[in-house]
Amino acid sequence: MPKEIAGYVKLQIKGGQANPAPPVGPALGQRGINIMEFCKAFNAKTKGLMGKPVPVVITVYKDKKFDFIIKSPPASHYIREAAKLQSGSKEPGRVIAGSITLKQAEKIAQEKMKDLNAHDLEEATKIICGSARSMGIEVKK
């Protein structure tokens, strides 16, 4: 018989750096999850993504056990990294903060492919280019 699900918790934590401090502690504590157990498991799974923001979906079961799914870092993180910027434009559409090449956008699309709603790499690249434009970063051909 499958376990009964009590709910889901969505968080974004820096890879390999989960600790019981907010936002992790309060979000998991109110669901009755063992916070240190989650932190150890998360940090072990995300050693390769050290310091990058990692979205995680935690499935909480009625018996206070949990599973979690790690997604790839947000496209905006990869775009800022490729453009070597701290943040996007304060006024996207008017002020261009930086630029990335189409090759870089393709590489980002390949890394994000499993989390994107796209059938092929060309569609995924268009999604990444759109994200870059909405951040005030132009994509050069």
N, CA, C and O atoms as a MOPAC input file, in Angstrom:
PM7 MOZYME 1SCF
protein

 N      0.83600 1    -1.17700 1     0.00000 1
 C      0.00000 1     0.00000 1     0.00000 1
 C      0.89100 1     1.25500 1     0.00000 1
 O      1.83200 1     1.34400 1     0.78800 1
 N      0.59400 1     2.22100 1    -0.88200 1
 C      1.42400 1     3.42900 1    -0.92300 1
 C      1.23800 1     4.28000 1     0.33400 1
 O      0.19100 1     4.26200 1     0.98200 1
 N      2.30000 1     5.02700 1     0.64800 1
 C      2.24500 1     5.91800 1     1.81300 1
 C      1.27000 1     7.05900 1     1.53900 1
 O      1.11400 1     7.49400 1     0.39800 1
 N      0.62200 1     7.53300 1     2.58600 1
 C     -0.31400 1     8.63200 1     2.44900 1
 C      0.44600 1     9.95300 1     2.54000 1
 O      1.17300 1    10.19100 1     3.50400 1
 N      0.27600 1    10.80200 1     1.54400 1
 C      1.00100 1    12.07500 1     1.48000 1
 C      0.27700 1    13.13300 1     2.30100 1
 O     -0.93000 1    13.32700 1     2.16000 1
 N      1.03100 1    13.81600 1     3.16200 1
 C      0.47100 1    14.89000 1     3.98900 1
 C      0.59900 1    16.23800 1     3.29200 1
 O     -0.19900 1    17.14000 1     3.54700 1
 N      1.58500 1    16.39000 1     2.42000 1
 C      1.75600 1    17.65100 1     1.70600 1
 C      3.12100 1    17.77100 1     1.06300 1
 O      3.94800 1    16.86300 1     1.13100 1
 N      3.33400 1    18.91900 1     0.43500 1
 C      4.59200 1    19.20700 1    -0.24300 1
 C      5.16600 1    20.51200 1     0.29900 1
 O      4.42900 1    21.42000 1     0.68200 1
 N      6.49200 1    20.58700 1     0.32300 1
 C      7.17300 1    21.82100 1     0.71800 1
 C      8.16000 1    22.13800 1    -0.39900 1
 O      9.00000 1    21.31000 1    -0.75100 1
 N      8.05300 1    23.35000 1    -0.95400 1
 C      8.98300 1    23.77300 1    -1.99900 1
 C      9.91800 1    24.82100 1    -1.41900 1
 O      9.47700 1    25.82800 1    -0.86400 1
 N     11.21200 1    24.57300 1    -1.55500 1
 C     12.22300 1    25.49700 1    -1.04500 1
 C     13.30700 1    25.70400 1    -2.09100 1
 O     13.45100 1    24.91000 1    -3.02000 1
 N     14.06200 1    26.77500 1    -1.92900 1
 C     15.24800 1    27.00000 1    -2.75300 1
 C     16.40600 1    27.22500 1    -1.78800 1
 O     16.44500 1    28.21800 1    -1.06200 1
 N     17.35100 1    26.28300 1    -1.79200 1
 C     18.45800 1    26.28900 1    -0.84000 1
 C     19.76500 1    26.25000 1    -1.62000 1
 O     19.83300 1    25.61800 1    -2.67400 1
 N     20.79700 1    26.91000 1    -1.12500 1
 C     22.11200 1    26.82600 1    -1.77700 1
 C     22.64500 1    25.40600 1    -1.63600 1
 O     22.60400 1    24.81800 1    -0.55500 1
 N     23.14600 1    24.86500 1    -2.74000 1
 C     23.64000 1    23.49300 1    -2.77700 1
 C     24.70700 1    23.22400 1    -1.72800 1
 O     25.66300 1    23.98800 1    -1.59900 1
 N     24.54300 1    22.13100 1    -0.97300 1
 C     25.51200 1    21.71700 1     0.02100 1
 C     25.54500 1    22.59300 1     1.26500 1
 O     26.42900 1    22.43600 1     2.10700 1
 N     24.58300 1    23.52500 1     1.39400 1
 C     24.61900 1    24.46000 1     2.51200 1
 C     23.31000 1    24.51600 1     3.29300 1
 O     23.00200 1    25.54200 1     3.89900 1
 N     22.53000 1    23.42600 1     3.29100 1
 C     21.27800 1    23.40800 1     4.05400 1
 C     21.60900 1    23.34900 1     5.54100 1
 O     22.46200 1    22.56700 1     5.96100 1
 N     20.93300 1    24.17600 1     6.33400 1
 C     21.09400 1    24.13900 1     7.79000 1
 C     19.74200 1    24.42800 1     8.43700 1
 O     18.82300 1    24.88400 1     7.75600 1
 N     19.60300 1    24.17100 1     9.74100 1
 C     18.29200 1    24.32600 1    10.38800 1
 C     17.79100 1    25.76900 1    10.51200 1
 O     16.66300 1    25.99100 1    10.95100 1
 N     18.60200 1    26.73500 1    10.13500 1
 C     18.17800 1    28.14000 1    10.20100 1
 C     17.09500 1    28.40500 1     9.14900 1
 O     16.92400 1    27.60800 1     8.22600 1
 N     16.36000 1    29.52300 1     9.28200 1
 C     15.35700 1    29.84800 1     8.26100 1
 C     16.01600 1    29.94300 1     6.88900 1
 O     17.16500 1    30.37800 1     6.81100 1
 N     15.35700 1    29.56400 1     5.82200 1
 C     13.96700 1    29.15300 1     5.68100 1
 C     13.72100 1    27.65100 1     5.93100 1
 O     12.56800 1    27.23400 1     6.04300 1
 N     14.76400 1    26.85400 1     6.01800 1
 C     14.62100 1    25.39600 1     6.10800 1
 C     13.94800 1    24.96100 1     7.41400 1
 O     12.94700 1    24.24500 1     7.38900 1
 N     14.49100 1    25.38900 1     8.53900 1
 C     13.99600 1    24.95500 1     9.84200 1
 C     12.51400 1    25.18000 1    10.05900 1
 O     11.78900 1    24.22400 1    10.33400 1
 N     12.03300 1    26.42700 1     9.94400 1
 C     10.60200 1    26.67800 1    10.17400 1
 C      9.68900 1    25.93700 1     9.19000 1
 O      8.63900 1    25.42700 1     9.58100 1
 N     10.08700 1    25.87800 1     7.91300 1
 C      9.24400 1    25.22400 1     6.90900 1
 C      9.07300 1    23.73900 1     7.20200 1
 O      7.97800 1    23.19400 1     7.06300 1
 N     10.16400 1    23.08600 1     7.61100 1
 C     10.09500 1    21.64800 1     7.88500 1
 C      9.59500 1    21.35900 1     9.29500 1
 O      8.91700 1    20.35600 1     9.51500 1
 N      9.91900 1    22.22200 1    10.24600 1
 C      9.52000 1    22.02600 1    11.63500 1
 C      8.01600 1    22.01200 1    11.80800 1
 O      7.49000 1    21.22600 1    12.59500 1
 N      7.31400 1    22.87500 1    11.08000 1
 C      5.85700 1    22.91200 1    11.21400 1
 C      5.19700 1    21.67700 1    10.62000 1
 O      4.04100 1    21.38800 1    10.93000 1
 N      5.91000 1    20.94600 1     9.77400 1
 C      5.38800 1    19.68700 1     9.21400 1
 C      5.81000 1    18.48200 1    10.05600 1
 O      5.36000 1    17.36300 1     9.80600 1
 N      6.67000 1    18.70600 1    11.05000 1
 C      7.09900 1    17.61800 1    11.93300 1
 C      8.21500 1    16.76000 1    11.36300 1
 O      8.40200 1    15.62300 1    11.79800 1
 N      8.96200 1    17.28600 1    10.39600 1
 C     10.05600 1    16.53500 1     9.77000 1
 C     11.32900 1    16.70400 1    10.59700 1
 O     11.55900 1    17.76700 1    11.17400 1
 N     12.15000 1    15.66400 1    10.65400 1
 C     13.44900 1    15.74300 1    11.30900 1
 C     14.34600 1    16.63500 1    10.44400 1
 O     14.79000 1    16.22100 1     9.37300 1
 N     14.60500 1    17.84600 1    10.90800 1
 C     15.32100 1    18.86300 1    10.12100 1
 C     16.76000 1    18.45300 1     9.83900 1
 O     17.23100 1    18.60000 1     8.71100 1
 N     17.46400 1    17.94300 1    10.84000 1
 C     18.87100 1    17.56200 1    10.64800 1
 C     18.99800 1    16.39300 1     9.66400 1
 O     19.95000 1    16.33400 1     8.88500 1
 N     18.05000 1    15.47900 1     9.70200 1
 C     18.07000 1    14.34400 1     8.76300 1
 C     17.95300 1    14.85700 1     7.33000 1
 O     18.67100 1    14.40200 1     6.44000 1
 N     17.03500 1    15.81500 1     7.11200 1
 C     16.87500 1    16.40900 1     5.77900 1
 C     18.14800 1    17.14100 1     5.36000 1
 O     18.62900 1    16.96200 1     4.24200 1
 N     18.69400 1    17.96600 1     6.25700 1
 C     19.88700 1    18.76300 1     5.93500 1
 C     21.05500 1    17.86700 1     5.51500 1
 O     21.73400 1    18.15500 1     4.52900 1
 N     21.29000 1    16.78000 1     6.26100 1
 C     22.38800 1    15.86400 1     5.92800 1
 C     22.17200 1    15.21400 1     4.57000 1
 O     23.10100 1    15.13600 1     3.76600 1
 N     20.94300 1    14.74200 1     4.30400 1
 C     20.63700 1    14.08500 1     3.02400 1
 C     20.75800 1    15.07400 1     1.86500 1
 O     21.32100 1    14.74500 1     0.82100 1
 N     20.22500 1    16.29300 1     2.05300 1
 C     20.27600 1    17.31300 1     1.00700 1
 C     21.70900 1    17.70800 1     0.69700 1
 O     22.10100 1    17.77700 1    -0.46800 1
 N     22.49700 1    17.96800 1     1.74200 1
 C     23.89200 1    18.37700 1     1.54400 1
 C     24.70300 1    17.29200 1     0.84800 1
 O     25.56900 1    17.59200 1     0.02700 1
 N     24.42300 1    16.02400 1     1.17600 1
 C     25.13400 1    14.92200 1     0.53200 1
 C     24.79400 1    14.84600 1    -0.95800 1
 O     25.67400 1    14.60300 1    -1.78400 1
 N     23.51100 1    15.05400 1    -1.30500 1
 C     23.08100 1    14.96700 1    -2.70500 1
 C     23.51000 1    16.16400 1    -3.54300 1
 O     23.62900 1    16.04800 1    -4.76300 1
 N     23.74300 1    17.31600 1    -2.91100 1
 C     24.03000 1    18.53500 1    -3.68300 1
 C     25.47300 1    19.01400 1    -3.55900 1
 O     25.75100 1    20.19500 1    -3.77100 1
 N     26.39100 1    18.11600 1    -3.21700 1
 C     27.81100 1    18.50600 1    -3.12500 1
 C     28.31300 1    19.09400 1    -4.43900 1
 O     29.09900 1    20.04100 1    -4.43000 1
 N     27.86800 1    18.54200 1    -5.57000 1
 C     28.30700 1    18.99800 1    -6.88300 1
 C     27.77100 1    20.37000 1    -7.26900 1
 O     28.31000 1    21.01600 1    -8.16700 1
 N     26.71800 1    20.81900 1    -6.59900 1
 C     26.10600 1    22.11600 1    -6.90200 1
 C     26.41000 1    23.13300 1    -5.80000 1
 O     25.60800 1    24.03100 1    -5.54500 1
 N     27.55900 1    22.99300 1    -5.15300 1
 C     27.93300 1    23.81800 1    -4.01100 1
 C     27.77400 1    25.31500 1    -4.29300 1
 O     28.36200 1    25.84400 1    -5.23600 1
 N     26.97400 1    25.98600 1    -3.46500 1
 C     26.80400 1    27.43500 1    -3.56400 1
 C     25.76400 1    27.90200 1    -4.56200 1
 O     25.39000 1    29.07500 1    -4.54600 1
 N     25.28100 1    27.01900 1    -5.43600 1
 C     24.26500 1    27.41800 1    -6.41500 1
 C     22.88400 1    27.26000 1    -5.78000 1
 O     22.67300 1    26.33800 1    -4.99200 1
 N     21.94200 1    28.14400 1    -6.11000 1
 C     20.58900 1    27.98800 1    -5.56700 1
 C     19.93600 1    26.75000 1    -6.18900 1
 O     19.87100 1    26.62500 1    -7.41200 1
 N     19.45500 1    25.84000 1    -5.34400 1
 C     18.87900 1    24.58100 1    -5.82400 1
 C     17.42800 1    24.47000 1    -5.35800 1
 O     17.17000 1    24.38600 1    -4.15700 1
 N     16.47200 1    24.47000 1    -6.30300 1
 C     15.08000 1    24.24600 1    -5.92100 1
 C     14.88800 1    22.78600 1    -5.49700 1
 O     15.44100 1    21.87700 1    -6.11700 1
 N     14.10600 1    22.57000 1    -4.44300 1
 C     13.85400 1    21.21900 1    -3.95700 1
 C     12.37200 1    21.10800 1    -3.60000 1
 O     11.79900 1    22.01500 1    -2.99800 1
 N     11.75900 1    19.97900 1    -3.98000 1
 C     10.36700 1    19.70600 1    -3.63000 1
 C     10.38300 1    18.54200 1    -2.65300 1
 O     10.80400 1    17.43700 1    -2.99600 1
 N      9.92000 1    18.79600 1    -1.43000 1
 C      9.92900 1    17.78300 1    -0.38200 1
 C      8.51800 1    17.23100 1    -0.23700 1
 O      7.57100 1    17.98300 1    -0.00400 1
 N      8.38100 1    15.91400 1    -0.37700 1
 C      7.10200 1    15.24800 1    -0.18600 1
 C      7.04900 1    14.76800 1     1.25700 1
 O      7.88800 1    13.97400 1     1.68100 1
 N      6.06700 1    15.24500 1     2.00900 1
 C      5.91400 1    14.88200 1     3.41500 1
 C      4.79600 1    13.85800 1     3.52700 1
 O      3.70200 1    14.06000 1     3.00000 1
 N      5.08200 1    12.74400 1     4.22500 1
 C      4.08700 1    11.69100 1     4.41000 1
 C      3.44200 1    11.80700 1     5.78800 1
 O      3.97600 1    12.47600 1     6.67300 1
 N      2.29400 1    11.15500 1     5.96700 1
 C      1.54200 1    11.21300 1     7.23500 1
 C      2.37200 1    10.70600 1     8.41900 1
 O      2.20200 1    11.18100 1     9.54100 1
 N      3.27600 1     9.73600 1     8.17000 1
 C      4.08300 1     9.17400 1     9.26900 1
 C      5.35000 1     9.99200 1     9.54600 1
 O      6.27900 1     9.49400 1    10.18200 1
 N      5.39300 1    11.25500 1     9.06900 1
 C      6.49400 1    12.20200 1     9.27900 1
 C      7.77900 1    11.84100 1     8.52100 1
 O      8.82500 1    12.44400 1     8.76000 1
 N      7.70800 1    10.88100 1     7.62900 1
 C      8.84200 1    10.55900 1     6.76700 1
 C      8.77000 1    11.51000 1     5.56700 1
 O      7.75500 1    12.17400 1     5.35500 1
 N      9.85300 1    11.57100 1     4.78600 1
 C      9.86200 1    12.48000 1     3.64000 1
 C     10.74200 1    11.94300 1     2.51700 1
 O     11.63000 1    11.12100 1     2.74100 1
 N     10.47900 1    12.41900 1     1.31800 1
 C     11.30400 1    12.20500 1     0.12900 1
 C     11.51500 1    13.59000 1    -0.45600 1
 O     10.72800 1    14.50300 1    -0.20500 1
 N     12.58200 1    13.74800 1    -1.24000 1
 C     12.72400 1    15.03300 1    -1.90900 1
 C     13.29700 1    14.87000 1    -3.30200 1
 O     14.06400 1    13.94900 1    -3.58300 1
 N     12.90100 1    15.79300 1    -4.16800 1
 C     13.35500 1    15.81800 1    -5.56500 1
 C     14.13700 1    17.10800 1    -5.74800 1
 O     13.65700 1    18.19500 1    -5.42800 1
 N     15.34400 1    16.96900 1    -6.26500 1
 C     16.19500 1    18.13900 1    -6.51200 1
 C     16.06000 1    18.52400 1    -7.98000 1
 O     16.19300 1    17.68100 1    -8.86800 1
 N     15.79700 1    19.79700 1    -8.22500 1
 C     15.70400 1    20.30700 1    -9.59200 1
 C     17.00500 1    21.03700 1    -9.92000 1
 O     17.84400 1    21.24900 1    -9.04500 1
 N     17.16400 1    21.41700 1   -11.18500 1
 C     18.38200 1    22.14200 1   -11.55800 1
 C     18.25000 1    23.61400 1   -11.14700 1
 O     17.13400 1    24.12300 1   -11.04100 1
 N     19.37300 1    24.30000 1   -10.91500 1
 C     19.32000 1    25.71700 1   -10.52800 1
 C     18.51300 1    26.54000 1   -11.53800 1
 O     18.41500 1    26.16100 1   -12.70500 1
 N     17.93800 1    27.65900 1   -11.09900 1
 C     17.10700 1    28.48400 1   -11.99700 1
 C     17.87400 1    28.97500 1   -13.22300 1
 O     19.08700 1    29.17700 1   -13.17400 1
 N     17.14500 1    29.16200 1   -14.31800 1
 C     17.75100 1    29.65500 1   -15.55700 1
 C     18.40900 1    31.00800 1   -15.31500 1
 O     19.46600 1    31.29100 1   -15.87800 1
 N     17.79500 1    31.84400 1   -14.48600 1
 C     18.35200 1    33.18100 1   -14.22600 1
 C     19.74700 1    33.07900 1   -13.61100 1
 O     20.60700 1    33.91700 1   -13.88200 1
 N     19.97400 1    32.06000 1   -12.78800 1
 C     21.30600 1    31.86800 1   -12.18700 1
 C     22.33300 1    31.56000 1   -13.27800 1
 O     23.40900 1    32.15700 1   -13.31000 1
 N     21.99500 1    30.62000 1   -14.17600 1
 C     22.90100 1    30.25800 1   -15.26600 1
 C     23.14500 1    31.44500 1   -16.20100 1
 O     24.26400 1    31.64800 1   -16.67100 1
 N     22.09400 1    32.22900 1   -16.46900 1
 C     22.22100 1    33.37300 1   -17.37500 1
 C     23.14300 1    34.43400 1   -16.76300 1
 O     24.01800 1    34.97100 1   -17.44200 1
 N     22.93900 1    34.72700 1   -15.48200 1
 C     23.81300 1    35.70000 1   -14.80300 1
 C     25.26100 1    35.21200 1   -14.79100 1
 O     26.19300 1    35.99500 1   -14.97200 1
 N     25.43300 1    33.90800 1   -14.57500 1
 C     26.77500 1    33.31800 1   -14.56400 1
 C     27.43800 1    33.47100 1   -15.93900 1
 O     28.61000 1    33.83700 1   -16.02700 1
 N     26.68600 1    33.19100 1   -17.00700 1
 C     27.22600 1    33.28300 1   -18.36500 1
 C     27.56700 1    34.72800 1   -18.73500 1
 O     28.55700 1    34.98400 1   -19.42000 1
 N     26.73700 1    35.67000 1   -18.27500 1
 C     26.96700 1    37.08500 1   -18.59100 1
 C     27.93800 1    37.74000 1   -17.60000 1
 O     28.30200 1    38.90600 1   -17.75300 1
 N     28.35200 1    36.97300 1   -16.58200 1
 C     29.26300 1    37.46500 1   -15.54500 1
 C     28.70100 1    38.71500 1   -14.85300 1
 O     29.38600 1    39.72900 1   -14.71700 1
 N     27.42600 1    38.61500 1   -14.41600 1
 C     26.74300 1    39.72300 1   -13.74700 1
 C     26.26600 1    39.30100 1   -12.36200 1
 O     26.06400 1    38.11500 1   -12.10200 1
 N     26.08500 1    40.28200 1   -11.47100 1
 C     25.51700 1    40.01600 1   -10.14200 1
 C     23.99600 1    39.94600 1   -10.21600 1
 O     23.37400 1    39.15300 1    -9.51000 1
 N     23.39000 1    40.78100 1   -11.07800 1
 C     21.93900 1    40.77700 1   -11.22900 1
 C     21.59200 1    41.25200 1   -12.63400 1
 O     22.44900 1    41.73900 1   -13.37200 1
 N     20.32800 1    41.10300 1   -12.98700 1
 C     19.86400 1    41.56200 1   -14.28500 1
 C     19.68300 1    43.07100 1   -14.28100 1
 O     20.09100 1    43.74600 1   -13.33600 1
 N     19.07500 1    43.59900 1   -15.33000 1
 C     18.85400 1    45.03400 1   -15.46600 1
 C     17.77000 1    45.50000 1   -14.49100 1
 O     16.82300 1    44.76700 1   -14.20800 1
 N     17.91600 1    46.71900 1   -13.98500 1
 C     16.88100 1    47.30400 1   -13.12800 1
 C     15.66200 1    47.68800 1   -13.96600 1
 O     14.53700 1    47.71700 1   -13.46800 1
 N     15.90300 1    47.98200 1   -15.24500 1
 C     14.82200 1    48.33800 1   -16.16300 1
 C     14.91400 1    47.48000 1   -17.42200 1
 O     15.37300 1    47.96500 1   -18.45500 1
 N     14.48400 1    46.20200 1   -17.36200 1
 C     14.55200 1    45.34800 1   -18.55000 1
 C     13.71700 1    45.92500 1   -19.69500 1
 O     12.63100 1    46.46000 1   -19.47000 1
 N     14.22400 1    45.81400 1   -20.90400 1
 C     13.52800 1    46.37200 1   -22.05900 1
 C     14.02800 1    47.75600 1   -22.41100 1
 O     13.93600 1    48.17700 1   -23.56400 1
 N     14.56100 1    48.47300 1   -21.42200 1
 C     15.10000 1    49.80800 1   -21.67100 1
 C     16.61400 1    49.82200 1   -21.54500 1
 O     17.32400 1    50.34500 1   -22.40400 1
 N     17.09200 1    49.23400 1   -20.45300 1
 C     18.52900 1    49.22800 1   -20.17000 1
 C     19.05500 1    47.80100 1   -20.30100 1
 O     18.52400 1    46.87300 1   -19.69200 1
 N     20.10400 1    47.64000 1   -21.10200 1
 C     20.71100 1    46.32600 1   -21.27700 1
 C     21.85100 1    46.17900 1   -20.27000 1
 O     22.79400 1    46.97000 1   -20.25300 1
 N     21.73800 1    45.14400 1   -19.43000 1
 C     22.73600 1    44.94400 1   -18.37800 1
 C     23.96500 1    44.21100 1   -18.89300 1
 O     25.06700 1    44.41800 1   -18.38500 1
 N     23.79000 1    43.35500 1   -19.89600 1
 C     24.89300 1    42.57200 1   -20.43200 1
 C     24.41100 1    41.73500 1   -21.60500 1
 O     23.32600 1    41.96600 1   -22.14000 1
 N     25.21900 1    40.76800 1   -22.00100 1
 C     24.81100 1    39.92700 1   -23.12600 1
 C     25.41000 1    38.53000 1   -22.98500 1
 O     26.43000 1    38.32100 1   -22.32800 1
 N     24.73100 1    37.58800 1   -23.63100 1
 C     25.24100 1    36.21600 1   -23.74300 1
 C     25.12900 1    35.82100 1   -25.21200 1
 O     24.38000 1    36.43800 1   -25.96900 1
 N     25.86700 1    34.80300 1   -25.60900 1
 C     25.79900 1    34.34700 1   -26.99600 1
 C     24.72000 1    33.27000 1   -27.11700 1
 O     24.27000 1    32.71000 1   -26.11800 1
 N     24.32000 1    32.99600 1   -28.34200 1
 C     23.33000 1    31.94800 1   -28.59100 1
 C     23.88700 1    30.59000 1   -28.16600 1
 O     23.14100 1    29.73200 1   -27.69500 1
 N     25.20300 1    30.39400 1   -28.33300 1
 C     25.86600 1    29.15100 1   -27.90500 1
 C     25.71000 1    28.95600 1   -26.39800 1
 O     25.40700 1    27.85700 1   -25.93300 1
 N     25.92100 1    30.04500 1   -25.63400 1
 C     25.77100 1    29.97200 1   -24.17600 1
 C     24.32800 1    29.65100 1   -23.80300 1
 O     24.08000 1    28.86500 1   -22.88900 1
 N     23.37100 1    30.26300 1   -24.51400 1
 C     21.95200 1    30.00300 1   -24.25800 1
 C     21.62700 1    28.52900 1   -24.53500 1
 O     20.85400 1    27.91400 1   -23.80100 1
 N     22.21800 1    27.96700 1   -25.59400 1
 C     22.01400 1    26.54800 1   -25.93100 1
 C     22.56300 1    25.64400 1   -24.83300 1
 O     21.93800 1    24.65000 1   -24.46300 1
 N     23.73500 1    26.00000 1   -24.31800 1
 C     24.36600 1    25.20300 1   -23.25500 1
 C     23.49600 1    25.22000 1   -21.98800 1
 O     23.31500 1    24.19300 1   -21.33400 1
 N     22.96500 1    26.40100 1   -21.65800 1
 C     22.06700 1    26.52900 1   -20.50100 1
 C     20.80700 1    25.69000 1   -20.72800 1
 O     20.33200 1    25.00800 1   -19.82100 1
 N     20.27100 1    25.75000 1   -21.95700 1
 C     19.06500 1    24.98400 1   -22.29000 1
 C     19.30700 1    23.48500 1   -22.12500 1
 O     18.42300 1    22.76600 1   -21.65900 1
 N     20.50400 1    23.00200 1   -22.50400 1
 C     20.82100 1    21.58300 1   -22.33800 1
 C     20.82000 1    21.18900 1   -20.86700 1
 O     20.31300 1    20.12700 1   -20.50800 1
 N     21.39000 1    22.04500 1   -20.00800 1
 C     21.43800 1    21.74900 1   -18.57900 1
 C     20.05300 1    21.79500 1   -17.94400 1
 O     19.76900 1    21.02000 1   -17.03100 1
 N     19.17500 1    22.70300 1   -18.41800 1
 C     17.83900 1    22.87700 1   -17.84900 1
 C     16.78100 1    22.00600 1   -18.52900 1
 O     15.62800 1    22.00200 1   -18.09900 1
 N     17.14500 1    21.27600 1   -19.56900 1
 C     16.18500 1    20.55100 1   -20.40900 1
 C     15.17700 1    19.71900 1   -19.61700 1
 O     13.98600 1    19.74300 1   -19.92700 1
 N     15.63000 1    18.98400 1   -18.60100 1
 C     14.70700 1    18.09200 1   -17.89200 1
 C     13.65700 1    18.85200 1   -17.07800 1
 O     12.60600 1    18.29800 1   -16.75800 1
 N     13.93500 1    20.12700 1   -16.73800 1
 C     12.98800 1    20.93300 1   -15.97000 1
 C     12.15000 1    21.87200 1   -16.83800 1
 O     11.21200 1    22.50000 1   -16.34600 1
 N     12.48200 1    21.97100 1   -18.11900 1
 C     11.75400 1    22.87600 1   -19.00800 1
 C     10.60700 1    22.14200 1   -19.69700 1
 O     10.63800 1    20.92300 1   -19.86700 1
 N      9.61100 1    22.90300 1   -20.08300 1
 C      8.45700 1    22.35500 1   -20.78600 1
 C      8.69500 1    22.50100 1   -22.29700 1
 O      8.00400 1    23.25800 1   -22.97800 1
 N      9.68900 1    21.76000 1   -22.80000 1
 C     10.05300 1    21.85400 1   -24.21300 1
 C     10.32200 1    20.46200 1   -24.77100 1
 O     10.80500 1    19.58000 1   -24.06100 1
 N     10.00400 1    20.27600 1   -26.04700 1
 C     10.18600 1    18.96300 1   -26.67800 1
 C     11.59400 1    18.75400 1   -27.21900 1
 O     12.09500 1    17.63000 1   -27.24100 1
 N     12.23300 1    19.83700 1   -27.65600 1
 C     13.58300 1    19.69400 1   -28.19600 1
 C     14.46500 1    20.86900 1   -27.75900 1
 O     14.00100 1    21.81500 1   -27.12200 1
 N     15.72400 1    20.77900 1   -28.11400 1
 C     16.71000 1    21.78200 1   -27.68400 1
 C     16.41500 1    23.16700 1   -28.25700 1
 O     16.65600 1    24.17500 1   -27.59400 1
 N     15.89700 1    23.22100 1   -29.48500 1
 C     15.60000 1    24.51400 1   -30.11500 1
 C     14.53100 1    25.27500 1   -29.31700 1
 O     14.66400 1    26.47600 1   -29.08300 1
 N     13.47500 1    24.57100 1   -28.90400 1
 C     12.41900 1    25.19700 1   -28.10400 1
 C     12.95700 1    25.62500 1   -26.73300 1
 O     12.63700 1    26.70700 1   -26.24100 1
 N     13.77500 1    24.76500 1   -26.12800 1
 C     14.36300 1    25.06700 1   -24.82000 1
 C     15.24600 1    26.31100 1   -24.91000 1
 O     15.24500 1    27.14300 1   -24.00300 1
 N     15.99900 1    26.43500 1   -26.00500 1
 C     16.86900 1    27.60200 1   -26.20700 1
 C     16.02700 1    28.87200 1   -26.31400 1
 O     16.41900 1    29.91800 1   -25.79600 1
 N     14.87400 1    28.79000 1   -26.98100 1
 C     13.99200 1    29.95600 1   -27.09000 1
 C     13.48700 1    30.38700 1   -25.71100 1
 O     13.37400 1    31.58100 1   -25.43000 1
 N     13.18300 1    29.40900 1   -24.85300 1
 C     12.72400 1    29.71700 1   -23.49400 1
 C     13.82900 1    30.44600 1   -22.72700 1
 O     13.56800 1    31.43700 1   -22.04500 1
 N     15.06400 1    29.95200 1   -22.84100 1
 C     16.20400 1    30.57000 1   -22.15200 1
 C     16.45300 1    31.97700 1   -22.68900 1
 O     16.73000 1    32.89300 1   -21.91500 1
 N     16.35700 1    32.15900 1   -24.01000 1
 C     16.54500 1    33.48600 1   -24.61300 1
 C     15.48100 1    34.46200 1   -24.09600 1
 O     15.78000 1    35.62700 1   -23.83500 1
 N     14.24300 1    33.98500 1   -23.94800 1
 C     13.16100 1    34.81400 1   -23.41600 1
 C     13.43600 1    35.21200 1   -21.96700 1
 O     13.19800 1    36.35400 1   -21.57300 1
 N     13.93700 1    34.26300 1   -21.18300 1
 C     14.28600 1    34.56400 1   -19.78300 1
 C     15.38600 1    35.62500 1   -19.73100 1
 O     15.33500 1    36.54500 1   -18.91500 1
 N     16.37600 1    35.48500 1   -20.60800 1
 C     17.48300 1    36.45200 1   -20.64500 1
 C     16.95500 1    37.83500 1   -21.00400 1
 O     17.33500 1    38.82200 1   -20.37400 1
 N     16.08000 1    37.92000 1   -22.01000 1
 C     15.53500 1    39.22000 1   -22.41700 1
 C     14.73500 1    39.85300 1   -21.27700 1
 O     14.78800 1    41.06600 1   -21.07600 1
 N     13.98900 1    39.02200 1   -20.52700 1
 C     13.18200 1    39.57700 1   -19.42700 1
 C     14.06300 1    40.03900 1   -18.26700 1
 O     13.59900 1    40.76200 1   -17.38500 1
 N     15.32600 1    39.62600 1   -18.26300 1
 C     16.28300 1    40.08200 1   -17.25000 1
 C     17.08000 1    41.29800 1   -17.73700 1
 O     17.89500 1    41.84500 1   -16.99400 1
 N     16.84200 1    41.72100 1   -18.99100 1
 C     17.59100 1    42.85300 1   -19.53800 1
 C     18.94700 1    42.43900 1   -20.07700 1
 O     19.87800 1    43.24400 1   -20.11300 1
 N     19.06300 1    41.18600 1   -20.49700 1
 C     20.30800 1    40.66900 1   -21.04700 1
 C     20.04200 1    40.26600 1   -22.49000 1
 O     19.15000 1    39.46200 1   -22.76000 1
 N     20.81900 1    40.82900 1   -23.42300 1
 C     20.56600 1    40.51300 1   -24.82800 1
 C     21.28900 1    39.23800 1   -25.23500 1
 O     22.34300 1    38.90000 1   -24.69700 1
 N     20.69000 1    38.53100 1   -26.21100 1
 C     21.28400 1    37.29400 1   -26.72600 1
 C     21.81500 1    37.60300 1   -28.11900 1
 O     21.05500 1    37.94300 1   -29.02500 1
 N     23.14300 1    37.47900 1   -28.27900 1
 C     23.77300 1    37.76600 1   -29.56000 1
 C     23.89100 1    36.49800 1   -30.38000 1
 O     24.22700 1    35.43700 1   -29.85500 1
 N     23.61700 1    36.61200 1   -31.65500 1
 C     23.66600 1    35.45700 1   -32.57500 1
 C     25.07100 1    34.99200 1   -32.80000 1
 O     25.29300 1    34.03600 1   -33.54300 1

